[in-house]
Amino acid sequence: MPYIEQAGIRDTNIMVSKKQKNPCPPTEMTFYIVGPRRLQNEAIASYLANNTGNDCEVFENISQIPSGDSNPIAQKSLVLCDCLGKDLKRQLTEVKTYTNHNKSKSRVVFFNVSKDMEFKKKFVLKGIHGFFYKHDSLDIFLKGVQAVLNGKLWLSREMMTKCIFEGTDNDKSSKNICDKLTDRQTEILALIAVGATNEEIAGRLFISPHTVKTHLYKIFKKINVPNRVQAALWAAKNL
């Protein structure tokens, strides 16, 4: 499967030698690998650390990553989310919650992505810098990570084509409404779209259920819907 970087195109027959003499130069970033498969992700962390010289830590949940307030290094990090068996929409919501709550400067990539995933342009617009498929080699994985560290996107040709030619799902009216939503309201609306309850939202965002209800009341008025179900449908189409 060919991949596209911002700087140009490369094909899968251009492979990086497994015995690299010049590993990636270290950067000031810390790597965080997030996923439940601890043993496998520890191995990936060791591989990245050995080949980049960067610190690499493993967590089961993205919420466990140290915040930028307690750890300034966390503000400059590459978060690698293991998507094996996970719903990408929910994964995207978790990433958005993490970045909004920590106000970090993290770059985020998804790995172990299924080939038959339904790619949406909004993944890139929401800050996902790269996608790695389940069967990508470690060499391709390392090269893609380095591309992301250099400020590039790591997307398949098909993904890049969709980014270029796929029109936005929002009409001007919906876009204007989105602009009027606060960051917190957008965050809550995204969680509503994936089926989170008020209590779950409150726990995730460290606010009270009463505050969640207040936000929902204001959200319903702004997007002109009568209930939670309609709000979830609106969010799925427009966020």
Stockholm file with secondary structure:
# STOCKHOLM 1.0

chainA/1-239         MPYIEQAGIRDTNIMVSKKQKNPCPPTEMTFYIVGPRRLQNEAIASYLANNTGNDCEVFENISQIPSGDSNPIAQKSLVLCDCLGKDLKRQLTEVKTYTNHNKSKSRVVFFNVSKDMEFKKKFVLKGIHGFFYKHDSLDIFLKGVQAVLNGKLWLSREMMTKCIFEGTDNDKSSKNICDKLTDRQTEILALIAVGATNEEIAGRLFISPHTVKTHLYKIFKKINVPNRVQAALWAAKNL
#=GR chainA/1-239 SS CCEEETTEEECTTSCCCSSCSSCCCCCSCEEEEESSCHHHHHHHHHHHHHHHCCCEEEESSGGGSCCTTTCGGGGSEEEEEECTTCCHHHHHHHHHHHHHHHTCCCEEEEEEECTTCCCCHHHHHTTEEEEEETTCCHHHHHHHHHHHHTTCCBEEHHHHHHHHHCCCSCCHHHHHHHHHSCHHHHHHHHHHHTTCCHHHHHHHHTCCHHHHHHHHHHHHHHHTCSSHHHHHHHHHHHC
#=GC SS_cons         CCEEETTEEECTTSCCCSSCSSCCCCCSCEEEEESSCHHHHHHHHHHHHHHHCCCEEEESSGGGSCCTTTCGGGGSEEEEEECTTCCHHHHHHHHHHHHHHHTCCCEEEEEEECTTCCCCHHHHHTTEEEEEETTCCHHHHHHHHHHHHTTCCBEEHHHHHHHHHCCCSCCHHHHHHHHHSCHHHHHHHHHHHTTCCHHHHHHHHTCCHHHHHHHHHHHHHHHTCSSHHHHHHHHHHHC
//
